[in-house]
Amino acid sequence: MNEEKGPLDRRTATEYASWFKALADPTRIQIVSLLARQGRPMNVGEIVEAVHVGQSTVSAHLKVLSDVRFVLVDQHGTARYYRINQACVQCFPTAADLIMGLPAPAAPTCPPEGDT
């Protein structure tokens, strides 16, 4: 079977599904867009203030986003700062194109946390 006509391989499909699942919540979309638009690391308090959701809820959403590497965490003393992972965010549109069978310039690969 022609690989381009068949489905994505299971590993790639599983990875992309985790990305879509992570973004399948309006608050997580708000957090990703906030971090991307701010262009700087932000602490939980700043994110809570911007998205008007409780601290524990924001923390839970940040965990989901960091698990799929859309968000990276920097530790400064006792404070944690969250930033967008530009490499994975840039991969996302390519992933959507590949799923829909559109050509992509190269297979997207997102580096592990800390490699950006």
C-alpha positions as CSV (number, residue, x, y, z in Angstrom):
1,M,0.0,0.0,0.0
2,N,1.3,3.5,-0.9
3,E,2.3,5.1,2.5
4,E,1.0,8.5,1.4
5,K,-2.5,7.0,0.7
6,G,-2.6,4.9,3.9
7,P,-3.1,6.1,7.5
8,L,-0.3,7.6,9.6
9,D,1.8,5.2,11.5
10,R,0.5,4.4,15.0
11,R,3.3,6.1,16.9
12,T,2.8,9.4,14.9
13,A,-1.0,9.2,15.2
14,T,-0.7,8.6,19.0
15,E,1.6,11.7,19.4
16,Y,-0.7,13.9,17.3
17,A,-3.7,12.7,19.2
18,S,-2.1,13.7,22.5
19,W,-1.6,17.2,21.1
20,F,-5.2,17.6,20.0
21,K,-6.4,16.2,23.3
22,A,-4.3,18.7,25.2
23,L,-5.8,21.5,23.2
24,A,-9.3,20.3,23.5
25,D,-10.2,22.6,26.3
26,P,-10.9,26.4,26.0
27,T,-8.8,27.2,29.1
28,R,-5.8,25.4,27.7
29,I,-6.2,27.2,24.4
30,Q,-6.3,30.5,26.4
31,I,-3.1,29.5,28.3
32,V,-1.2,28.5,25.1
33,S,-2.3,31.7,23.3
34,L,-1.4,33.9,26.3
35,L,2.1,32.4,26.6
36,A,2.7,32.6,22.9
37,R,1.5,36.2,22.7
38,Q,3.4,37.3,25.8
39,G,6.6,35.8,24.5
40,R,8.0,35.5,28.0
41,P,7.9,33.1,30.8
42,M,5.0,33.7,33.2
43,N,4.2,32.4,36.7
44,V,0.9,30.7,37.7
45,G,-0.3,33.9,39.4
46,E,0.1,35.9,36.2
47,I,-1.7,33.2,34.2
48,V,-4.5,32.9,36.7
49,E,-5.1,36.7,36.6
50,A,-5.1,36.7,32.7
51,V,-7.5,33.7,32.2
52,H,-9.8,34.3,35.3
53,V,-9.6,30.7,36.4
54,G,-8.6,29.3,39.9
55,Q,-5.0,28.6,40.6
56,S,-5.5,24.8,41.0
57,T,-7.3,24.6,37.7
58,V,-4.6,26.6,35.9
59,S,-2.0,24.3,37.5
60,A,-3.8,21.2,36.3
61,H,-4.1,22.6,32.8
62,L,-0.4,23.6,32.8
63,K,0.5,20.0,33.7
64,V,-1.5,18.7,30.7
65,L,0.2,21.2,28.4
66,S,3.7,20.4,29.8
67,D,3.1,16.7,29.4
68,V,2.8,17.1,25.6
69,R,5.6,19.7,25.6
70,F,3.5,22.7,24.4
71,V,4.6,24.4,27.6
72,L,8.0,24.2,29.2
73,V,8.7,24.9,32.9
74,D,11.7,26.9,34.2
75,Q,12.5,26.7,37.9
76,H,13.9,29.9,39.5
77,G,14.4,29.3,43.2
78,T,11.0,28.3,44.5
79,A,9.1,29.9,41.7
80,R,8.1,28.1,38.5
81,Y,7.8,30.0,35.2
82,Y,5.9,28.6,32.2
83,R,6.8,29.4,28.6
84,I,5.6,28.3,25.3
85,N,7.6,25.6,23.5
86,Q,8.0,27.3,20.1
87,A,9.3,24.1,18.4
88,C,6.2,22.1,19.2
89,V,3.8,24.9,18.5
90,Q,5.4,25.3,15.1
91,C,4.9,21.5,14.6
92,F,1.2,21.6,15.3
93,P,0.0,23.0,11.9
94,T,2.2,20.6,10.1
95,A,0.7,17.8,12.1
96,A,-2.8,18.9,11.2
97,D,-1.8,19.0,7.5
98,L,-0.4,15.5,7.7
99,I,-3.5,14.1,9.3
100,M,-5.6,15.6,6.5
101,G,-3.3,14.2,3.8
102,L,-1.8,17.5,2.7
103,P,1.9,17.7,1.9
104,A,4.3,18.8,4.6
105,P,7.8,20.2,4.0
106,A,9.3,17.7,6.4
107,A,8.1,15.3,9.1
108,P,7.7,17.4,12.3
109,T,9.9,16.5,15.2
110,C,9.6,18.2,18.5
111,P,12.7,18.2,20.7
112,P,12.3,16.9,24.3
113,E,11.8,19.4,27.0
114,G,14.8,21.6,27.5
115,D,16.1,21.3,24.0
116,T,14.5,24.5,22.7
